[in-house]
């Protein structure tokens, strides 16, 4: 029986994505610099940790491995955190600084192998992950990256790294999506997604919604204009209704977005 494919969950937070990937039969390497939620995840997913199906790396992605870096954890129940103080405190909530050990994506790949899929959501440092993946000779087939506030830069980096097909998924409307049956990634899981999850990935995204670089930039610009209120209310309402009906969630002005990318080698 072949070994399970690996998923990197970079920015584990409360571990809901990691749990979903485990249920689907993947082996998960989860990176989380904050210790705020580790006890809860380690208790909830203790069996997977004991079996080494889940490996938690309590470090921050940085330019170099083996050092330490200041890491800022918001002083609230959500605990959003970042290596950038301004990102951690962007809503006016104070943060507490701690020193955490650092690691690079290259070192993760050297230790655990090339993942099938990388989920990246590390509050302001996502571009660093894509840059590091771009320097690897062997890359994950699929990657998703939180696209705010620099979606165009994320697309630049993904395209430079060799990714050629893209999708935008609005994280604020994951309830519109359910896992396909039969499964196209791993095994079928009857999962309902919530706001602390990243949703479907890889082959389970809609095949007809993958787009090239030019089209994904057009979709991104449209979503940015909708979210910023630069489109008149009637057109915005029509876009929203059509977006929900067809699951083209970049047409919905509320929420926040991830950009998914695929290698076509």
Residue, then its C-alpha position, 0 to 999 in steps of 0.5 A: x500500500x503506498x504511503x499517504x501523500x503529504x500536505x503542509x498546513x502552514x499556519x495551523x491555528x486551531x487545526x481545523x484544516x489539519x483535521x480535515x486533511x487527516x480525515x481525507x487520508x493525508x499525512x499532515x505537517x502543520x507549522x504554527x509559531x504561536x503556542x496559544x492553540x497547541x494544547x487544544x490541537x494536541x488533545x483533539x488530534x492526539x491519535x494522529x500525533x501518536x501515529x505520526x500522521x500529524x507532525x506539528x512544527x512549532x516554529x515560524x517561517x522565516x528567511x533562515x532556519x535555526x535562528x529566532x524571530x520576534x512573533x506577535x500574538x494578538x491579545x484576544x480569543x482569535x489569536x491571529x498572529x504574525x512576524x509583523x507587528x503591524x499585521x498582528x495589530x491591524x484592527x487596533x488590538x494589542x499584541x504580545x511579542x515572543x521569540x520563536x524558532x525559525x524554519x524555511x520551507x526548503x528545510x521542511x521539504x528536505x525533512x518531510x518530502x515534497x507535499x502534494x498540497x500546501x495551504x499557506x495562511x500566516x498573516x502577512x508572511x505568505x509571500x515569503x512562503x511562495x518565494x521559498x517554494x519558487x526556489x525549490x527544484x521540486x514543488x508541490x502540485x497545488x498551493x493555496x495562499x491568502x491573497x490579502x492585501x497583496x493579491x497581485x504580488x502573490x500571483x506574480x510570485x506563483x507565476x514566477x515559481x512556475x504555476x500556470x493555472x489559478x482559482x480564487x476562492x472566497x473564504x467568507x462563503x465556504x458554506x457554498x461548497x461541499x466535498x465531491x462524492x466520489x472524492x477526487x482528493x484522498x477519501x470522501x469526507x462529509x465536511x461542512x466548512x466554517x470561517x476557520x477553515x480553508x475549504x476544498x483544494x487541489x482536484x476537488x476545486x471546480x475543474x471549469x474554474x481554473x484560469x490562466x494568469x491574465x484571467x485570474x488577474x481580471x477576476x482579482x481586480x473585479x473582486x477588489x473593486x467590488x469589495x472597495x465599493x467601486x461598483x454601483x450597488x445594482x451591479x454589485x447585487x447582480x454580481x453577488x446573486x450570480x456569484x452565489x448561484x454559480x459558486x463564482x465567489x470572487x463575484x461576492x463583495x464580502x469575505x476574504x480570498x485565497x488564491x489557489x495555484x496548480x502546476x501543469x507539469 
